[in-house]
Structure formats: structure tokens, C-alpha cells
Amino acid sequence: MKVTTKGQVTIPARIRDYLGIAPHAHVDFRIADGTVILLKQENPAGGRNRFGELRGVLKGTRTTRERMQETREK
């Protein structure tokens, strides 16, 4: 595996799949006894992922316009 001039490497697909690392995921590196360890960070503090759990909550038959109208009527 080569390191780019910017210090970047590509994480092999089998490792990304095993750890469940998706694009824009946060990872961390640790060094233990001369070995580099890659860790997947579950939910970074203050990150955009805190809203990910809400994605799709409002799916249904109503349109955004109908939902907005309903909130204005109350």
C-alpha cells in the first residue's frame, strides 16, 4: 500500500466492509506496541450523524407542502 504525498492511504474494501466504514465516516488511529490500530468512531461529538437516526421518520403519503400547511394551521 502506498502513502500519497498528502499522507493518505486507501482503506481496503474488505476492511471498510468489516468495520462498516462508509464515506464521510470518522475514524481514529492508535499506536500500541509499534502497531497502528484503526478504530471506527461510532458518533463523533457534535457531528452531523446525530440527525441520521431521524432520516426517513416522516416518510408516508403526505408531501412536504401538506406537512407544512398542517403545522401552520395549528
Sine and cosine of phi, psi and omega as CSV:
sin_phi,cos_phi,sin_psi,cos_psi,sin_omega,cos_omega
0.00,0.00,0.72,-0.69,-0.01,-1.00
-0.99,-0.14,0.52,-0.86,0.12,-0.99
-0.98,-0.19,0.75,-0.66,0.00,-1.00
-0.96,0.26,0.13,-0.99,0.03,-1.00
-0.90,0.43,-0.34,0.94,0.05,-1.00
-1.00,-0.02,0.07,1.00,0.02,-1.00
0.99,0.14,0.35,0.94,-0.05,-1.00
-0.99,-0.16,0.53,-0.85,0.13,-0.99
-0.73,-0.68,0.37,-0.93,0.06,-1.00
-1.00,-0.09,0.78,-0.62,0.08,-1.00
-0.98,0.20,0.84,-0.54,-0.03,-1.00
-0.84,0.54,0.54,-0.84,-0.06,-1.00
-0.84,0.55,-0.63,0.78,-0.04,-1.00
-0.90,0.43,-0.55,0.84,0.03,-1.00
-0.97,0.24,-0.67,0.74,0.06,-1.00
-0.86,0.51,-0.69,0.72,0.01,-1.00
-0.90,0.44,-0.71,0.71,-0.03,-1.00
-0.88,0.47,-0.67,0.74,-0.02,-1.00
-1.00,0.05,-0.19,0.98,-0.03,-1.00
0.95,0.31,0.61,0.79,-0.01,-1.00
-1.00,0.02,0.89,-0.45,0.00,-1.00
-0.97,-0.23,0.22,-0.97,0.08,-1.00
-0.82,0.58,0.64,-0.77,0.01,-1.00
0.96,0.29,0.13,0.99,0.06,-1.00
-0.94,0.35,0.40,-0.92,0.03,-1.00
-0.98,-0.18,0.73,-0.69,0.05,-1.00
-0.78,-0.63,0.26,-0.97,0.03,-1.00
-0.69,-0.73,0.42,-0.91,0.03,-1.00
-0.87,-0.49,0.66,-0.75,0.07,-1.00
-0.79,-0.61,0.46,-0.89,0.07,-1.00
-0.89,-0.45,0.81,-0.59,0.02,-1.00
-0.69,-0.72,0.89,-0.46,0.01,-1.00
0.80,0.60,0.67,0.74,0.05,-1.00
0.98,0.19,0.12,0.99,0.01,-1.00
-0.93,-0.38,0.72,-0.69,0.04,-1.00
-1.00,0.03,0.75,-0.66,-0.02,-1.00
-0.89,-0.45,0.78,-0.63,0.04,-1.00
-1.00,-0.10,0.81,-0.59,0.01,-1.00
-0.86,-0.51,0.71,-0.71,0.10,-0.99
-1.00,0.07,0.78,-0.62,0.07,-1.00
-1.00,0.03,0.82,-0.57,-0.06,-1.00
-0.92,0.40,-0.86,0.51,-0.02,-1.00
-0.66,-0.75,0.99,-0.15,0.01,-1.00
-0.89,0.45,0.62,-0.79,-0.01,-1.00
-0.88,0.48,0.78,-0.62,0.04,-1.00
0.96,0.29,0.18,0.98,-0.04,-1.00
-0.99,0.15,0.18,-0.98,-0.01,-1.00
-0.94,0.34,-0.32,0.95,-0.08,-1.00
-0.91,0.41,-0.27,0.96,-0.02,-1.00
-0.90,0.43,-0.32,0.95,0.04,-1.00
-1.00,-0.07,-0.18,0.98,-0.03,-1.00
-0.86,0.52,-0.55,0.83,0.00,-1.00
-0.92,0.39,-0.38,0.93,-0.02,-1.00
-1.00,0.07,-0.20,0.98,-0.05,-1.00
-0.87,0.49,0.79,-0.61,0.04,-1.00
1.00,0.06,0.00,1.00,-0.04,-1.00
-0.89,0.46,-0.58,0.81,-0.08,-1.00
-0.99,-0.10,0.27,0.96,0.00,-1.00
-0.89,0.45,0.61,-0.79,0.01,-1.00
0.17,-0.99,-0.45,-0.89,-0.09,-1.00
-1.00,-0.09,-0.30,0.96,-0.02,-1.00
-0.99,0.16,0.55,-0.83,0.04,-1.00
-1.00,0.06,0.22,-0.98,0.05,-1.00
-0.86,0.51,-0.67,0.74,0.01,-1.00
-0.87,0.50,-0.68,0.73,0.02,-1.00
-0.90,0.43,-0.65,0.76,0.03,-1.00
-0.91,0.43,-0.67,0.74,0.00,-1.00
-0.90,0.43,-0.67,0.74,0.03,-1.00
-0.87,0.49,-0.67,0.74,0.00,-1.00
-0.88,0.47,-0.64,0.77,0.00,-1.00
-0.95,0.33,-0.49,0.87,0.01,-1.00
-0.97,0.25,-0.44,0.90,-0.03,-1.00
-0.96,0.27,-0.36,0.93,-0.08,-1.00
-1.00,0.06,0.00,0.00,0.00,0.00
